[in-house]
Amino acid sequence: MVANNPGVFNASILKEEDINRADIQLFHENPDYFVSNYRFHPEDYPYGDPWYRKKIMNSTIFSIWKTDTVSSEQ
């Protein structure tokens, strides 16, 4: 599950074999992963520590949470 439309649009940069392995959606009942680029959500998410994060100049610009507790209602 992605946090916003840019997450869906950015999937177009993936290689074909990678995009075929993913089901990228804005809303999903039981996602395996939650991805945020913080574009419209500058504060932390309530999902604990990210499984992966990308920082530039000490600012997190992208995070992935591997979780079975994230739902589209949060």
Backbone bond lengths (Angstrom), bond angles and torsions (degrees), N, CA, C in turn:
res aa  C-N    CA-C-N  psi(-1)  N-CA   C-N-CA  omega(-1)  CA-C   N-CA-C  phi
1 M - - - 1.447 - - 1.523 107.81 -
2 V 1.293 116.81 137.47 1.453 121.70 177.29 1.525 109.70 -107.33
3 A 1.323 115.96 157.29 1.456 121.22 -174.99 1.526 113.61 -76.72
4 N 1.343 117.70 -27.48 1.458 120.11 -174.90 1.524 110.33 -160.23
5 N 1.339 116.55 174.23 1.459 121.31 -176.46 1.522 114.60 -56.66
6 P 1.346 120.29 -37.16 1.461 117.86 177.22 1.528 112.51 -55.97
7 G 1.313 118.22 -32.04 1.461 120.80 176.55 1.516 112.20 -63.01
8 V 1.312 116.48 -38.07 1.463 121.00 176.66 1.526 109.85 -69.38
9 F 1.336 116.89 -46.77 1.462 121.17 -178.25 1.534 111.75 -64.06
10 N 1.317 117.35 -37.11 1.460 120.57 -178.27 1.526 112.46 -68.06
11 A 1.294 117.57 -16.89 1.463 119.95 177.27 1.525 110.93 -62.09
12 S 1.314 117.87 -20.67 1.463 120.76 -178.74 1.527 112.57 -66.81
13 I 1.333 118.60 -14.39 1.459 120.27 178.54 1.526 112.22 -85.84
14 L 1.341 116.91 -8.61 1.455 120.16 179.67 1.524 111.45 -71.78
15 K 1.313 115.59 151.29 1.464 120.36 173.87 1.523 108.47 -66.25
16 E 1.324 116.76 153.00 1.463 121.19 -176.91 1.525 112.14 -56.35
17 E 1.335 117.65 -41.64 1.468 119.36 -179.39 1.527 111.77 -66.07
18 D 1.345 117.63 -28.79 1.459 120.77 178.54 1.522 111.95 -78.66
19 I 1.314 116.69 -41.50 1.470 119.41 179.82 1.520 110.28 -65.62
20 N 1.332 118.32 -30.55 1.460 121.02 178.33 1.527 111.95 -71.15
21 R 1.329 117.93 -19.16 1.466 121.68 178.15 1.530 111.76 -86.83
22 A 1.311 117.21 -10.52 1.464 120.93 -173.31 1.522 111.26 -113.86
23 D 1.304 114.96 151.74 1.464 123.01 172.29 1.521 105.38 -123.86
24 I 1.321 116.68 88.90 1.465 122.28 -173.01 1.515 109.11 -89.16
25 Q 1.337 115.75 122.81 1.459 121.69 -176.65 1.524 110.33 -140.45
26 L 1.333 115.25 151.91 1.463 119.78 173.57 1.520 111.00 -73.24
27 F 1.308 116.65 -38.16 1.465 120.80 -178.66 1.521 108.98 -127.92
28 H 1.307 115.80 135.54 1.453 120.29 -179.36 1.523 107.68 -153.38
29 E 1.289 117.92 136.93 1.468 121.56 -177.70 1.516 113.64 -65.68
30 N 1.320 117.63 -43.82 1.464 121.77 -176.68 1.527 110.95 -136.15
31 P 1.331 117.40 71.38 1.463 118.35 -178.06 1.526 111.86 -71.40
32 D 1.314 116.14 149.93 1.465 121.36 173.53 1.524 110.23 -80.75
33 Y 1.340 115.79 -29.95 1.458 121.75 -179.06 1.520 109.42 -137.99
34 F 1.326 116.17 150.17 1.455 122.60 171.44 1.516 106.85 -123.08
35 V 1.335 116.73 129.51 1.462 122.50 -176.18 1.518 109.27 -119.90
36 S 1.338 116.22 133.85 1.461 120.39 176.13 1.517 110.64 -135.12
37 N 1.317 114.51 142.09 1.455 121.04 172.65 1.535 110.51 -106.46
38 Y 1.314 117.38 4.10 1.469 124.23 176.95 1.527 113.56 63.32
39 R 1.305 117.81 13.96 1.464 120.28 -175.54 1.521 112.68 -58.77
40 F 1.301 118.03 -44.57 1.460 121.52 -179.99 1.518 111.71 -116.13
41 H 1.331 116.68 14.91 1.458 121.79 -176.49 1.529 107.84 -144.80
42 P 1.333 117.47 76.09 1.474 119.95 -173.19 1.528 114.86 -70.75
43 E 1.328 118.03 -17.27 1.465 119.51 -179.73 1.529 110.61 -88.93
44 D 1.322 116.60 171.18 1.459 121.52 -179.74 1.521 111.43 -66.57
45 Y 1.318 115.87 151.47 1.457 122.08 173.09 1.525 109.11 -89.73
46 P 1.318 118.41 156.13 1.469 121.16 -175.03 1.530 114.35 -86.01
47 Y 1.326 117.94 29.78 1.455 121.03 -173.97 1.518 113.63 -103.46
48 G 1.317 118.28 12.36 1.455 120.52 -179.11 1.516 111.48 82.96
49 D 1.323 115.52 -160.05 1.458 120.22 -178.55 1.527 111.01 -73.75
50 P 1.332 117.27 135.95 1.455 119.95 178.09 1.524 112.08 -65.50
51 W 1.318 115.74 150.82 1.453 122.80 173.23 1.529 109.35 -69.25
52 Y 1.350 115.99 -34.75 1.463 122.89 177.53 1.510 107.96 -146.68
53 R 1.322 116.43 145.03 1.464 120.43 173.40 1.525 109.14 -146.30
54 K 1.323 115.31 149.85 1.457 121.89 176.95 1.520 107.75 -116.36
55 K 1.331 114.89 124.98 1.459 120.57 179.07 1.525 110.15 -114.35
56 I 1.310 115.43 143.28 1.457 122.87 171.89 1.518 106.96 -132.95
57 M 1.316 115.42 124.71 1.463 121.85 -179.01 1.527 111.33 51.42
58 N 1.321 116.48 45.19 1.465 124.69 176.62 1.532 114.22 67.41
59 S 1.317 117.42 16.79 1.462 121.57 175.59 1.525 108.70 -118.48
60 T 1.323 116.42 130.04 1.460 120.22 176.84 1.513 108.73 -76.86
61 I 1.334 115.99 124.27 1.466 120.38 -178.64 1.518 112.87 -109.27
62 F 1.347 116.26 -10.19 1.461 120.19 -174.26 1.521 108.13 -161.11
63 S 1.327 117.65 132.94 1.467 121.40 177.86 1.517 110.56 -139.52
64 I 1.338 114.16 151.08 1.464 121.75 174.88 1.520 107.70 -128.74
65 W 1.323 115.87 129.34 1.461 121.51 174.25 1.515 108.19 -109.78
66 K 1.312 117.61 127.20 1.460 121.57 173.16 1.517 105.14 -96.88
67 T 1.306 114.83 113.24 1.453 117.72 -172.57 1.518 111.43 -156.86
68 D 1.311 114.92 155.34 1.446 119.94 171.55 1.521 109.75 -111.88
69 T 1.337 116.74 10.06 1.467 120.12 -178.28 1.508 112.58 -105.54
70 V 1.337 118.66 -10.37 1.450 121.16 179.23 1.516 109.51 -76.68
71 S 1.315 117.33 135.06 1.464 120.31 174.87 1.508 108.66 -131.21
72 S 1.311 116.77 162.44 1.462 121.45 -178.78 1.528 111.41 -68.11
73 E 1.313 118.34 -11.77 1.451 121.39 -179.34 1.524 111.92 -81.13
74 Q 1.341 118.97 -14.33 1.458 121.29 -175.61 1.493 112.87 -86.34
